[in-house]
Amino acid sequence: MKIGITCYPVYGGSGVVATELGKALAARGHEIHFIAYSMPFRLEHILENITYHEVHVNAYPLFEYPPYTLNLTSKMVDVVRYEGLDLLHVHYAIPHATSAVLARQILANEGVRIPVVTTLHGTDVTIVGQDPSFLPVVSWSIDQSDGVTAVSEYLRRETIDSCDVHRDIEVVPNFIDTVRFRRQNKEHFKRALCPNGEKVMVHVSNFRPLKHTPEVVETFARLRAEGLAVKLLLVGDGPDRFVTEQRARELGVIDDIRFLGKQEPVEEILSIADVFMMPSASETFGLAALEAMACNVPTVTTDIGGLPELVVEGETGFMRPVSDIEGFTGAIRRILTEPDLQARMAAAARRRAEEVFDVSRVIPRYEAYYERVREEVLAR
């Protein structure tokens, strides 16, 4: 099948999932065409069966804000016409689903029928979709798609409850390549960072305010104040990077923290982790936590959104309420100071990643969904 995929090509969950999906589909023999304004972060370089089509945004003096949605629509029309695509799969409701539906309507006038599948990832519904200025467009774009998937049952319910949507939504969870994401022998790396045998705590995010990264530092400072020998690795970058660094200086723990910025081989960092912390105020799935689990790292997360569908409380890690720094501190302390518990949770985390979320289990669900949607569209 020839599939066009559009996503935000930046560091973040939806772009990572869309890119990994395209790579996995290409490995299974499908022809994949990425359509975006820049090369997706995880694509690295063009692979066999994968083509990248750049969306150029023209800046005319008349336009104070360049109309990216329309540029994307035109590029979709062009790629469908000249590459003979069988289906468009867009990630994030706006502007991607909006552009895809417009492209479908334009192509229909030429006798071309192109199914549109939209995958909802979270903030396109829970934040952007709640903005009154966007809600009618979000709802229309979802309703007009030929197929819609959500990455968690929580997001499916949230979409139905908060948007004026009148269609079925299929839940297809995020996935992980457990061959790539596995614990590697990186003891030399760990010794370099922890010369005195310290434990390693890791957080990975895009440092947006809802990720609560200063609370990671707060928790870490409490653990250090209790005398625990532990280092903190912070992976990623974003608007709260500065305030997080400032908080680390105020608490006197900056020398025990490494701000690593955006890292592509994150599995190498996770391979030296003893615990992973995710104190987010909103997570519709929690892909970073799944990556940690696949690398045998127990996770301590908030108990919101789609995280209870990923983390098994007391088995693969712990869940605590949002901003419960005391609760996070206690849970992480247990994992770091009880070797048997840490080892048991590490093994259970890896096992759950393999048995439920491995790419080989999830990709066939997308393929089957594509075929069903395509058959329905062609039968009309």
N, C-alpha and C positions, 0 to 999 in steps of 0.2 A: 504494500500500500504506500502511496505517496502522501506524506503528512506534513502540513505546514504548522510550525509551532511558534507562538509569540509569547514572550514573557518580558518582565523587567530584567535586564541583563546585569543587575547589580548584586552586591553581596547581601544575601537574604534568602529566607526559606523558599519563597515561591519560585524565584529564579533558579535556585539550586535544583529543586525538584523537577522543574520543566526541562532543564538542561540534562540532568541525569536520565530523565524519561526518554528524551530524544536519543541519547547515546545508547541506552538499552534497547530501544526499538531498532536503531540502526544495526546493532549487533545481531538482532534477530532477522535481518534481511529487509527491513522497511527502508524506504528512501525518505530522509528527513530534511526539511527546509526550515531553518530558523529565520524568522523575520523580526528584526529588532533594530533599535537605533545604535547599538554597539554590540560587539561580540559578547555573548553570555559569559559570565565570570568563570563558570566551571567547564566551559567548552575548551579552553586553552588553545587548541588548534583544530583545524578542520580534519575530520576523520573520514574513513570510507563510508559512503552512503549518507554523508552529511554535507549540506551546503548552507552557507550563511548569506543572507540578503540584507544589506544595510538600508535602513529607512533614513533618507535624507530629509532634513527639515529646513525648508527655505525661509529665510528671514527677510520678508519684504517690509519696507518702511510703514506700510499701511497696518501691519499686524504688530500690535504691542506685544502680544503673546502668540508665538508661532503655533499654528493649528496642527499639532502633532497627530491628533486623531484622524484628520483627513489625509495627512501624508501617509500614515500607516494604512488607511483604507486603500489608497491608490496602490501602494506597494503590494498589498495582499491581492488585489485584482490582477496586477501585473504578474505576480508569481503563479497564481492559479492558472492564468491564461497560458503562460509560456512554459510552465513546468508540468502542467496537467495534473495538479494535485487532486487527491481523492477526498481530502478532509482537512479542515482547519481546526487545530486544537489551541485555544487561547487560555492563558493563565492570568487570572485577575479580571474582575468584571469590567472595570473601566480604566483606560479607554479601550482595552483589547477586545472585549466581547462586543462593545459598541461598534468598533471598526469592522470586525468580522461580519456582523449582521448587515452593515451597510454594504460591505463588499459582496456578500451573498446576493443582496437585492440588485446591485449593479450587474453582476454576472448573470442573474436570472433573465435579465432583459436580452442577453445574448444566447439564451438557451443552455447555459451552463448551470448545473446543480451542484453546489458545494456544501456539504453538511458542516455545521459549526458546533463544536463541543467546547463548552466553557468549564474550566475548573476553578472553583472558589477556594481561596487559601486562608482567608481570615479577615485582615483589616480592610479588604475590599468590601466586606459586608459589615463587620463589627465597628469600624471607625468611619471610613469613607462613605459607606452605605447609609450611615445614620445621619449624615449631613443633609439637611433638607434641600440644599441646592443640588445634591447629587442623587438623592433617593429615587426620583422618578426615572432617571436614566439607568441607574443600577438595576431597578426592578424590571424595566423594559428590556434591557440587554439580556438579563437572565431568562426572562420569559420567552424572548424571541430566539434564543439558542435552540438548536435541534437536540442537544443533549447537555446535561449539566451534572458535574460531579463535585463533591465536597470532600475535603481531606479528613474529616472526622464526623461522627454522628452529632457531636455538639454543634459543629458549624452548619450541618444540614438543618437542625432544629432552629438555630438562631436565624438562618436565612428565611425560613418559612414564617417564623414569628415576627421578624422585624421588617421584612420587605414584602411588598404586594406581589407575591409570586404565586402562580397557579399551575405549577408543573412539578413533575417528579424530579427528585434530586438523588443521584446514586452516590453512595459513600464508597470511595476508593482511597484507602489511607496512603500516607506518604510511605516511602520505602527506603531501603538501604542496601548497598552492595556490600554484603558481609565478607566478600573476598578482599575488597579494598579496605573496608573498615573492620579491622581486626587488631588485636593487641600484637604489636611488634616488639622485638627485643631492642629497646633503646636505652639500655642501662647506662651506656656511656654518656648519653644526653642527660639522663637523670642525675648521674654523679656530678656532671659539670654544673648543673643548676642547684643541686642539693649535696654539697660536699660532706655535710655532717649527717647524712641519712634522713633528712627531713621528708615528711609526707608532702604530696602535691595536690592542691585543690585547683580546679580549672573552671572557668566560665567562658562561654563563647556566645557572642551576640553581635548585633549591629548597633549597640549602645544607644538605642532610642530610649526616651524617658520611660516607656512602659516596661522596659527590661529591668529597671531598678538596679542598675549596676552599682550605684553607691552603696546599696544594701549588701552587695557581695563583699565590699571592702569593710563595712561595719561588722559583718559576721566574722570575717577573717581576723579583724582586730581583736574581737572578743576571744577567739580561739588562741591567738598569740598571747593575750593578757593572762590566759589560764595556764600558760607555759607550754602549750603544744608546739612541737617543732614541725612547722608546716610552711610551705611556700605557696604563693598564689600566682597563677598564670592567667592573664586576661587576654583573650583572643578576639579581634575584631576592632571596629572603629565606628564612630558616629557622633551625634550631637552631644551625648553625655560623657564623652571621653574626658573632657577637661574637668568637669565637676567631680568625676570619679577620681582623677589624679589628685585634685585639690583635697578631697576627703581623705585620701591615703596619706597625704602630707600632714593634715591636721591631726590624724590619729597616730602619727609616728610610725607607720608600717610601710612606707613607700620603698624602703630598701629591701623588703622581703617580697615585693611584687614585681612581676615582669609584665609590662604592657607590650604585647607582641604584635599588635596591629592585625591587619587582614592576612590570614595565612591560608594558602591553598592545601598543603599536605597536613590538614588539621589532625588526621589520624595519627601522625607521628607524635604530636603533642599529647593527644588523648592516651597514647600508649604508655605514658609515664604518670598518668593521673591516678590518684587513689580515690577521689570523689569529685563529682561534677555538681555544680550549683546553678539552678535556674529559678530566680525569684520573681519571674515576670508577673505583671498585673493582667496580662492577656496573652494567651497562647491557644490557638485553635488546634494545634497538633504538638509541636515541640520537636522539630527535626534535629536541632543541635543535641537534645537529650538522647534521641535515638542513636545518633552517631556515637555518643559516649557509651551508651549501652552496648553497641556492637563491638566496642573496644574494651569490654569487660570493666566498665567503670560504673559503680553504683551512683544513682542520681538522687539529688534532693531538690525537689521542685515545689512550686505552688500547686494547690489542689483545684485549679480553675480550668475552664475551657475544655480542650481535648486531652489534657495531660492525664486524667484518670483512665483514658482509653489506652494510654501508652505505658505508664508506670504502674506497677503492681505494688501497692503499699505494703511495706514490711518484707517484700520478697526481692524486688529488683532495686528498691530504694525507699525513700520516704517522701511524703507530701505534707506540706504545711500551709496554713493560710497566708494570704498576701500580706507582706510587711511584718510577719511574725519572726523578727530577727532572733529572738530568744529561742523559738522553736527550731529555726534553721541551725542555730549554733549547737543546740543539743543533739539534733539528728546527725550533723556532720561530726561532732565529737565522738558519738558512738561508733560511726563507721571508721574513723581514724584511730580509735583506741581499742577496738575489739577486732582483732585479726580474723577470727573465725567468721564473724558477721560480715566483714568486708569481703572475704573470699567467697562466702555463700552468695551474697548479693551480686558480686561480680560475675559469677558463673550463671546465675539466674538471668541477669541482664543480657548477657550474650545469647543465652538460649532463647529468650523471648524475641530478640532481634532476628534470630535465624528462623524461628518457627512461625512467626506472624508477619514480619515486615521485610523479609528478604525480597530483593528485586525479582527473583525467579517466581515468587508467589503472587506479586502484585501486577507485574507487567501483563501477564495473560488476561487479567481482569480488564485492563484498559483495551487490549486488543479485541476482546469479546464485545466490549461496550462500543467501540468504533464500528464493528461489523453490524451490530444491532441498529445503531443510529443511522448508519449509511443505508441499510436495507429499508428502514422506515421512510427515509427521505426519498429514495428512488421509487418506492411503491406509491407515493402520493400522486 
